[in-house]
Amino acid sequence: MFDRVQGITIDAGEVEIFVKRCGSGLPLLLLHGFPETHLMWREIAPLLSDQYEVFCPDLRGYGNSSCPDSTSDHAPYSKRAMARDMVEMMGNFGHERFAVVGHDRGARVAHRLALDFPAHVRHLAVLDILPTEVVWDNADAKFALSFWPWSLLSQPSPLPERLISAAPDAIVDDALNCWGTKPDSFTQEVRDAYVDALRDPARVHAICEEYRAAATIDREHDVADITAGKKVACPVLAVWSKHGGIEKWYQDHGGPLELWRKFACDVEGCAVDGGHFFPEETPDQTAEMLRQFLQKSA
């Protein structure tokens, strides 16, 4: 079904955003991670389309969305800028209030969206992340060795760009095969699509800029909110991989759920049996979990 959905390009002000839309009902925005595109929601979007009008965009710099020029402070690829894109895009469809689900990098955009634009977000689900400042503040050798994109892709240009461009298939294979998800969760067609998305030098640079933003300006935004005591006001679902670092590394800090409760007023969640890409590994389970959460009053 998802293959038959025709994507469209929306003028979001600063950028053009490619998005696929399906279903009818309350608006639901699904945001992808790295090294994925909107395609990561290929199984989940149809499952939720009976109750929701589902939007699956490519974030700026990813997939088929545009890659604006960056600046020395990486602000054009901050989560704040990317969240603003989503508000503009949803407004083009007449939606001023909607639910947001994000995985990986998309969850960071979703988190910032709920902080910066609280009137627009009805529910927030964040899949396999902790807040950016928490991750950087607690980074250690285990983190650096396990989640190499954080440290590698945030290095100054052009080193990471040249490395990714030289072997995009190696980047995708390492992520999809080595981050805890069963490799057969991805067809060769899906793998090829993710590799192809990393063949454009402009797109590779944009993705690296997004990681550089996470190491710099995104942290500044997070620290400012922490200092001001600002929290996500809407209901939050935090779900993470039972087999990944989030489950294992943060128990001394109270665990993932307690950490999220420092950043949001109303949080529920749990670990799920799957790897980092569990939305693609167990789409039925993930869709049902999201459905139950989204039906709760906000």
Phi, psi and omega in degrees: 000315183297325179299330183276350179282123181277130177280153177228160179250128184248135174283111181255024178092276181282334186218168170254130184248125174275134183213145169252140183229136178211158176085184178211154183128205179296143182288138181224124182254125180246124186244128186276171177244198178257139002264040187267183172223192176307339184298339182298339182265014187303328180267324186283319182304311178298326181293330181263353188287350177285338181241345187227149167273108192261131179243126180236090181269164163269129176297156178305135182088348182247155171056237183254008176277164186281163183240091180292157175298146179262181180225173185295335179265003177065015184302324179297345178243020173289158177294334176297315179293319181290326176293321178298323176304317185290323176296317179296316181297312181295326176297327176298333178265006178084017182251114178263346181219131188201165173268150182229131173237130179227145175240136174058234182300322179297329177291330177290322174296317180298317178300314180294323179301315181293331178283314185278332184230059187300330181292343183267344190252118180275313176223151177229126172240128181242121188251115175061047170219163160240161180307145187305315182294325177298316182296311181292321183293335181250014181296137178217193183297320180300315179296312183299323182280330184274316184248067185301333181301327182301313183274321182289308187287343178272359177292157181301148175294145011252013187303303183295326178299317181293322180292315179295314183296330181288332184209066181298330179293324178293322178298310182294317181298318180297314180296310186285335183263337193242004181254029170093350180269142179300125183304330181284005174289345184241123174289163177298327179297318179292316178302315180298322180295320179291323176294315181301325180294343179257011180270347180271116181304323180295322180288320177298317178297318180298317180296318177297322177297324177297319176291323177296322177298320180297331181275351186228274189292327177296321177296320179299318179295319179297313181298321179298319179291320178299315180298322181278354182073023182279131181229162174291129185269331184281166175300139183236135170248120177247120182231139183218163181289131178293339186255004185256183184294327181299321179289324190267326196267347191244017181294328178293346179256014179097353180093166185302318184294318179293325176296316179297328181292346174280345185245355183213152186276332187221095188236137169226165178161181183190170171275148178240153183280093181177173178272192183303323182266042184299334175299330177270337181280319182228068185296324181296313180297317181296316180298318180293321177298317178294319181301312181298320179292315185292340180278351178286145182293148180237000000 
